[in-house]
Amino acid sequence: MFTLGGELIARALKAQGVDVLYTLCGGHILPIYEGCLNNQIAVLDFRHEQAAAHAADAYARLKRSIGVAAVTAGPGVTDAVTGVANAYQARSPMILLGGAAPLKTKGMGALQEMPQIDMFKTFTKASFTIERTEDIPELMRYAFSTALSGRPGPVFIEVPFDILFNAIDDPGGFERVHIQPLEPEVGALTQIFELLRNAKKPVLIAGTQVYW
């Protein structure tokens, strides 16, 4: 049995508990939409890619889970930059899937081709291209793990047109990525407790990571 790359991405999202994909429909990423519909993932179409990226950021904050947006190549990706940068500053776990020209035409000035990976490196935890359809399961797990671990943040995944449309042998099921939350040492907690208990006017200032 053969499976398209877009279907594999949708299965990975479903296994991670993703129930909605924010997007502005574009031809480079059509197989992802079909995969989402096959896996009962709602596809919410916006009128601007920036809004889709902000929605994924908001979803992550409200649900305390990973938010996902998908945009088409070139201008679609650049329009999502502000939303991703905002998620990076807010430390929201987010995945942005970006379409791209076929790998075989890379560097030849294909439709809407631009250096998307380099553009996102400064304000994501990871930015990479999926170069083989067979690598989708492993790289999606890596993306989820990176976005959710330590200090959460966004990950940009460039998925070329031919990778999404390529059909490979069905790899089977996907497993959810589980991250162990960061925890302080017991001794440090005891020390903090004693300081608070003995303080006359205690004030506790907690950072945003307490939320996650």
ABEGO torsion letter per residue (X at the ends): XBBBAAAAAAAAAAAAGBABBBBBBBAAAAAAAAAAAAAGBBBBBBABAAAAAAAAAAAAAAAGBBBBBBBBBEAAAAAAAAAAAAAAAAGBBBBBBBBBBBAAABGAGBBGBBBAAAAAAAABABBBBBABAAAAAAAAAAAAAAAABEBBEBBBBBBBAAAAABBBBBAEBBBBBBBBBBBBBAAAAAAAAAAAAABABBBBBBBAAAAX
